[in-house]
């Protein structure tokens, strides 16, 4: 700022007031950033704030501005509003587990652009708002275990471009919409066990090129469509235990072109027959596929084999088929031999008749 000679004193006074104002604001922010709400514990210069199990039914006011870890678990929060976290710009970890959350209002997390981990397990959430991911582009881990989610619809997860781990286990999910997961290009771990899924459809996992672990145990899956797993080049673990699979399509798993994938298939009501035996035999012959719990794979049908490990009875499963093939083969051979014998007899009779005719003519 340029000053005329006549106003040098005034300029100097103005600069001094500006400096004092900045110092005052800085001091106020510093003091405010180190405040700790009643009932909470603030550690490490107020960067870590623990307000766990204190009976809060709303997000407490006066949280330190510099907080990067906030634990509000085991309270009585029912809903989150748009301004609940509006001054926590540096927050990286937010724990909201074991509350009574039912409602997330629009833009509830919109000021948390640096948030990396969000835990909302053990609540009562039935759905996620369409704009849930709007301001959570830095989020790397999202836990929604043991809620009551029934559907997963776009675009609620669309903008979670940095997400690496998504835990949706033990909800009430019956279906996953075709493009509900398409924005999660960096997702490495997807946990869906303990839901009510019935079919693994083609195309639902298309964009999950980084996926390494897919846990689908304890669902009601009775069908895996042929192309459902084809787009998962990095999948190392696929959990399908304790579902309702009765048969196995070898092609479905053979489409998994990975360096190595471990499979969990026990606890299903397998219908043990020659086809199932062939399918498992092929699986185990493929170098990059490993059935980790093959010894625990047991028969549900037929009744005489119920509870028996497939590994123990597999040699018996194709006996009937082998016997049938042998019977058919023997029948064909006998028929062919009989035809040959009859043809030979007819030939000889024809020759004898011609000889007799020639002799009579002479």
C-alpha positions as CSV (number, residue, x, y, z in Angstrom):
1,X,0.0,0.0,0.0
2,X,1.4,3.4,-1.0
3,X,1.2,6.3,1.5
4,X,1.5,10.1,1.0
5,X,4.0,11.9,3.3
6,X,1.1,13.6,5.1
7,X,-0.5,10.3,5.9
8,X,2.4,8.1,6.9
9,X,1.3,8.0,10.5
10,X,-2.2,7.1,9.4
11,X,-1.0,4.3,7.2
12,X,1.3,2.9,9.9
13,X,-1.7,3.0,12.3
14,X,-3.9,1.2,9.8
15,X,-1.3,-1.6,9.2
16,X,-0.9,-2.0,13.0
17,X,-4.6,-2.4,13.4
18,X,-4.7,-5.0,10.6
19,X,-2.0,-7.0,12.2
20,X,-3.7,-6.9,15.5
21,X,-7.0,-8.0,13.9
22,X,-5.3,-11.0,12.3
23,X,-3.6,-11.9,15.5
24,X,-6.9,-11.7,17.3
25,X,-8.7,-13.9,14.7
26,X,-5.8,-16.4,14.8
27,X,-5.9,-16.5,18.6
28,X,-9.7,-16.9,18.5
29,X,-9.5,-19.8,16.1
30,X,-6.7,-21.4,18.1
31,X,-8.7,-21.2,21.3
32,X,-11.9,-22.4,19.5
33,X,-10.1,-25.3,17.9
34,X,-9.0,-26.6,21.3
35,X,-12.4,-26.4,22.9
36,X,-13.9,-29.8,24.0
37,X,-17.6,-30.3,24.3
38,X,-18.9,-31.4,27.7
39,X,-18.9,-35.1,27.9
40,X,-16.3,-35.6,25.3
41,X,-12.6,-36.4,25.6
42,X,-10.2,-34.5,23.5
43,X,-6.7,-35.9,23.0
44,X,-3.5,-34.9,21.1
45,X,-4.1,-31.2,21.0
46,X,-7.8,-31.8,20.3
47,X,-7.2,-33.7,17.1
48,X,-8.7,-36.9,18.4
49,X,-12.2,-36.4,19.9
50,X,-14.1,-39.3,21.7
51,X,-17.7,-38.8,22.5
52,X,-18.6,-42.4,22.8
53,X,-21.6,-43.7,24.8
54,X,-22.5,-40.3,26.3
55,X,-26.2,-40.3,25.4
56,X,-26.0,-37.7,22.7
57,X,-29.2,-37.5,20.5
58,X,-27.6,-34.8,18.3
59,X,-24.1,-34.1,17.1
60,X,-22.5,-32.1,19.9
61,X,-21.7,-28.4,19.2
62,X,-18.3,-26.8,19.8
63,X,-16.2,-29.7,18.4
64,X,-12.6,-28.5,17.7
65,X,-12.1,-27.2,14.2
66,X,-8.9,-29.2,13.8
67,X,-10.5,-32.6,14.6
68,X,-9.4,-35.4,12.3
69,X,-10.8,-38.4,14.3
70,X,-14.3,-38.2,15.8
71,X,-15.9,-41.1,17.7
72,X,-19.7,-40.7,18.2
73,X,-20.4,-44.4,18.6
74,X,-22.9,-45.9,21.0
75,X,-25.0,-42.8,21.4
76,X,-28.7,-42.1,20.5
77,X,-28.4,-40.3,17.2
78,X,-31.5,-40.9,15.0
79,X,-30.8,-38.6,12.1
80,X,-28.0,-36.5,10.6
81,X,-28.6,-33.0,9.2
82,X,-26.8,-30.9,6.7
83,X,-25.0,-28.6,9.1
84,X,-24.0,-31.2,11.7
85,X,-20.3,-31.4,10.6
86,X,-20.1,-28.1,8.7
87,X,-16.9,-26.8,10.5
88,X,-15.0,-30.1,10.6
89,X,-13.1,-29.5,7.4
90,X,-10.1,-31.7,8.4
91,X,-12.0,-34.7,9.6
92,X,-10.6,-38.0,8.2
93,X,-12.2,-40.7,10.4
94,X,-15.8,-40.6,11.6
95,X,-17.4,-43.3,13.8
96,X,-21.2,-43.4,14.0
97,X,-21.7,-47.1,14.8
98,X,-24.1,-48.4,17.4
99,X,-26.5,-45.5,17.3
100,X,-30.2,-45.4,16.2
101,X,-29.7,-43.7,12.8
102,X,-32.6,-44.0,10.5
103,X,-32.3,-40.9,8.3
104,X,-29.5,-39.3,6.5
105,X,-30.7,-35.9,5.3
106,X,-29.4,-34.5,2.0
107,X,-25.8,-33.3,2.1
108,X,-25.3,-34.6,5.6
109,X,-21.6,-35.1,4.9
110,X,-21.1,-32.4,2.3
111,X,-18.4,-30.5,4.2
112,X,-16.3,-33.6,4.8
113,X,-14.3,-33.6,1.6
114,X,-11.2,-35.1,3.3
115,X,-13.0,-37.9,5.1
116,X,-11.3,-41.3,4.5
117,X,-13.1,-43.7,6.8
118,X,-16.8,-43.7,7.8
119,X,-18.4,-46.3,10.1
120,X,-22.2,-46.4,10.4
121,X,-22.4,-50.1,11.4
122,X,-25.2,-51.3,13.8
123,X,-27.8,-48.7,13.0
124,X,-31.3,-48.8,11.4
125,X,-30.7,-47.3,8.0
126,X,-33.1,-48.6,5.4
127,X,-31.7,-46.7,2.4
128,X,-28.9,-44.2,1.4
129,X,-30.0,-40.8,0.0
130,X,-29.3,-40.4,-3.7
131,X,-26.6,-37.7,-3.0
132,X,-24.9,-39.7,-0.3
133,X,-21.6,-39.8,-2.1
134,X,-21.8,-36.2,-3.4
135,X,-18.9,-34.8,-1.2
136,X,-17.1,-38.0,-0.2
137,X,-14.6,-38.3,-3.1
138,X,-11.7,-39.0,-0.7
139,X,-13.5,-41.9,1.2
140,X,-11.5,-45.1,1.2
141,X,-13.5,-47.3,3.6
142,X,-17.3,-47.4,4.2
143,X,-18.8,-49.7,6.8
144,X,-22.6,-50.3,6.9
145,X,-22.7,-53.6,8.7
146,X,-25.9,-54.7,10.4
147,X,-28.3,-52.1,9.2
148,X,-31.6,-52.8,7.5
149,X,-30.7,-51.8,3.9
150,X,-33.1,-53.6,1.4
151,X,-32.0,-52.1,-1.9
152,X,-28.8,-50.6,-3.3
153,X,-29.7,-48.1,-6.0
154,X,-27.7,-45.6,-8.1
155,X,-26.5,-43.0,-7.8
156,X,-25.9,-43.2,-4.0
157,X,-22.4,-44.7,-4.4
158,X,-21.5,-43.2,-7.8
159,X,-18.9,-40.6,-6.7
160,X,-17.0,-42.8,-4.2
161,X,-14.1,-42.9,-6.7
162,X,-11.4,-43.5,-4.0
163,X,-13.3,-46.3,-2.1
164,X,-11.3,-49.4,-1.5
165,X,-13.4,-51.3,1.0
166,X,-17.2,-51.5,1.2
167,X,-18.8,-53.6,4.0
168,X,-22.6,-54.2,3.5
169,X,-22.7,-57.4,5.3
170,X,-25.7,-58.5,7.4
171,X,-28.3,-56.2,5.9
172,X,-31.5,-57.2,4.1
173,X,-30.3,-56.7,0.5
174,X,-32.3,-58.8,-2.0
175,X,-30.9,-57.2,-5.1
176,X,-28.1,-54.9,-6.3
177,X,-29.2,-52.6,-9.1
178,X,-27.3,-53.2,-12.4
179,X,-25.2,-50.0,-12.2
180,X,-25.2,-49.4,-8.4
181,X,-21.5,-50.2,-8.1
182,X,-20.2,-48.9,-11.4
183,X,-18.4,-45.9,-10.0
184,X,-16.2,-47.9,-7.6
185,X,-13.3,-48.5,-9.9
186,X,-10.8,-48.7,-7.0
187,X,-12.8,-51.0,-4.9
188,X,-10.7,-53.9,-3.6
189,X,-12.9,-55.5,-0.9
190,X,-16.7,-56.0,-1.2
191,X,-18.4,-57.7,1.7
192,X,-22.0,-58.8,1.0
193,X,-22.4,-61.8,3.3
194,X,-25.4,-62.3,5.5
195,X,-27.9,-60.7,3.1
196,X,-30.9,-62.1,1.1
197,X,-29.4,-62.2,-2.4
198,X,-30.7,-65.0,-4.6
199,X,-28.9,-64.6,-7.9
200,X,-25.5,-63.3,-9.0
201,X,-26.4,-61.6,-12.3
202,X,-24.3,-60.9,-15.3
203,X,-23.1,-57.3,-15.5
204,X,-23.5,-56.3,-11.8
205,X,-19.8,-56.4,-11.1
206,X,-18.6,-55.1,-14.5
207,X,-16.7,-52.0,-13.4
208,X,-15.0,-53.5,-10.4
209,X,-11.6,-54.1,-12.1
210,X,-9.6,-53.7,-8.9
211,X,-11.7,-56.1,-6.8
212,X,-9.7,-58.7,-4.9
213,X,-12.1,-60.0,-2.3
214,X,-15.8,-60.7,-2.8
215,X,-17.6,-62.3,0.1
216,X,-21.1,-63.6,-0.6
217,X,-21.5,-66.2,2.1
218,X,-24.7,-66.7,4.1
219,X,-27.1,-65.5,1.4
220,X,-29.8,-67.4,-0.6
221,X,-27.9,-67.6,-3.9
222,X,-29.1,-70.5,-6.0
223,X,-27.9,-69.3,-9.3
224,X,-24.7,-67.7,-10.7
225,X,-25.1,-66.6,-14.3
226,X,-22.4,-67.6,-16.7
227,X,-20.8,-64.1,-17.2
228,X,-21.3,-62.8,-13.7
229,X,-17.6,-63.1,-12.7
230,X,-15.9,-62.6,-16.1
231,X,-14.9,-58.9,-15.5
232,X,-12.9,-59.5,-12.3
233,X,-9.3,-60.0,-13.4
234,X,-7.8,-59.4,-9.9
235,X,-10.2,-61.5,-7.8
236,X,-8.2,-63.6,-5.2
237,X,-11.0,-64.7,-2.9
238,X,-14.6,-65.6,-3.7
239,X,-16.8,-66.7,-0.7
240,X,-20.0,-68.6,-1.6
241,X,-20.3,-70.8,1.4
242,X,-23.7,-71.3,3.1
243,X,-25.9,-70.4,0.2
244,X,-28.4,-72.5,-1.8
245,X,-26.3,-73.8,-4.6
246,X,-27.2,-77.3,-5.7
247,X,-25.3,-77.6,-9.0
248,X,-22.2,-76.0,-10.4
249,X,-21.5,-74.6,-13.8
250,X,-17.8,-75.1,-14.5
251,X,-17.8,-72.4,-17.2
252,X,-18.9,-69.8,-14.7
253,X,-15.7,-70.2,-12.7
254,X,-13.5,-71.0,-15.7
255,X,-14.3,-67.5,-16.9
256,X,-12.3,-66.1,-14.0
257,X,-9.1,-65.3,-15.8
258,X,-7.0,-64.4,-12.7
259,X,-3.5,-65.3,-11.5
260,X,-5.1,-67.3,-8.7
261,X,-8.6,-67.4,-7.1
262,X,-9.5,-69.2,-3.9
263,X,-13.1,-70.4,-3.6
264,X,-15.3,-71.3,-0.6
265,X,-18.2,-73.5,-1.5
266,X,-19.1,-75.5,1.6
267,X,-22.4,-75.4,3.4
268,X,-24.5,-75.5,0.2
269,X,-27.2,-78.1,-0.5
270,X,-25.3,-79.9,-3.2
271,X,-27.1,-82.4,-5.4
272,X,-24.4,-85.1,-5.8
273,X,-24.4,-86.7,-9.2
274,X,-22.0,-87.4,-12.0
275,X,-22.4,-83.9,-13.4
276,X,-21.4,-82.3,-10.1
277,X,-18.4,-84.7,-9.8
278,X,-17.2,-83.7,-13.3
279,X,-17.6,-80.0,-12.5
280,X,-15.6,-80.2,-9.3
281,X,-13.0,-82.4,-10.9
282,X,-12.5,-79.8,-13.7
283,X,-12.3,-77.0,-11.1
284,X,-9.5,-78.7,-9.3
285,X,-7.7,-79.4,-12.5
286,X,-7.5,-75.6,-13.4
287,X,-4.2,-74.3,-12.0
288,X,-5.5,-70.8,-11.0
289,X,-8.6,-72.0,-9.2
290,X,-8.4,-73.5,-5.6
291,X,-11.4,-74.8,-3.7
292,X,-10.2,-74.2,-0.2
293,X,-12.9,-76.1,1.6
294,X,-13.4,-79.0,-0.7
295,X,-13.2,-81.5,2.1
296,X,-16.2,-79.7,3.8
297,X,-18.4,-79.8,0.6
298,X,-21.1,-82.3,1.5
299,X,-24.1,-83.9,-0.3
300,X,-27.7,-82.9,0.4
301,X,-29.2,-85.1,-2.3
302,X,-29.8,-88.0,-3.0
303,X,-31.1,-89.0,0.5
304,X,-28.7,-92.0,0.8
305,X,-25.7,-89.7,0.4
306,X,-27.0,-86.8,2.6
307,X,-24.2,-85.5,4.8
308,X,-21.5,-87.4,3.1
309,X,-18.4,-85.4,1.9
310,X,-18.3,-85.2,-1.9
311,X,-14.6,-86.2,-1.8
312,X,-15.5,-89.5,-0.2
313,X,-18.3,-90.5,-2.6
314,X,-17.2,-89.0,-5.9
315,X,-16.0,-92.4,-7.2
316,X,-19.6,-93.8,-6.7
317,X,-21.4,-91.0,-8.5
318,X,-20.7,-92.1,-12.1
319,X,-21.1,-95.8,-11.5
320,X,-24.7,-95.8,-12.7
321,X,-23.7,-93.7,-15.7
322,X,-20.8,-96.0,-16.4
323,X,-23.0,-99.1,-16.1
324,X,-25.5,-97.6,-18.5
325,X,-22.8,-96.8,-21.0
326,X,-21.5,-100.4,-20.7
327,X,-25.0,-101.8,-21.2
328,X,-25.6,-99.7,-24.2
329,X,-22.1,-100.5,-25.6
330,X,-22.6,-104.3,-25.1
331,X,-26.1,-104.1,-26.6
332,X,-24.7,-102.3,-29.7
333,X,-21.9,-104.8,-30.0
334,X,-24.2,-107.8,-29.7
335,X,-26.5,-106.3,-32.2
336,X,-23.7,-105.7,-34.6
337,X,-22.3,-109.2,-34.1
338,X,-25.7,-110.7,-34.7
339,X,-26.1,-108.7,-37.8
340,X,-22.7,-109.9,-39.1
341,X,-23.6,-113.5,-38.3
342,X,-26.9,-113.3,-40.0
343,X,-25.3,-111.6,-43.0
344,X,-22.7,-114.4,-43.2
345,X,-25.4,-117.1,-42.9
346,X,-27.4,-115.5,-45.7
347,X,-24.4,-115.3,-47.8
348,X,-23.6,-119.0,-47.3
349,X,-27.2,-119.9,-48.1
350,X,-27.1,-117.9,-51.2
351,X,-23.9,-119.6,-52.3
352,X,-25.3,-123.1,-51.6
353,X,-28.4,-122.3,-53.6
354,X,-26.4,-121.2,-56.6
355,X,-24.3,-124.4,-56.4
356,X,-27.4,-126.6,-56.3
357,X,-28.9,-124.8,-59.3
358,X,-25.6,-125.2,-61.3
359,X,-25.5,-128.9,-60.5
360,X,-29.1,-129.5,-61.6
361,X,-28.5,-127.7,-64.9
362,X,-25.5,-129.9,-65.6
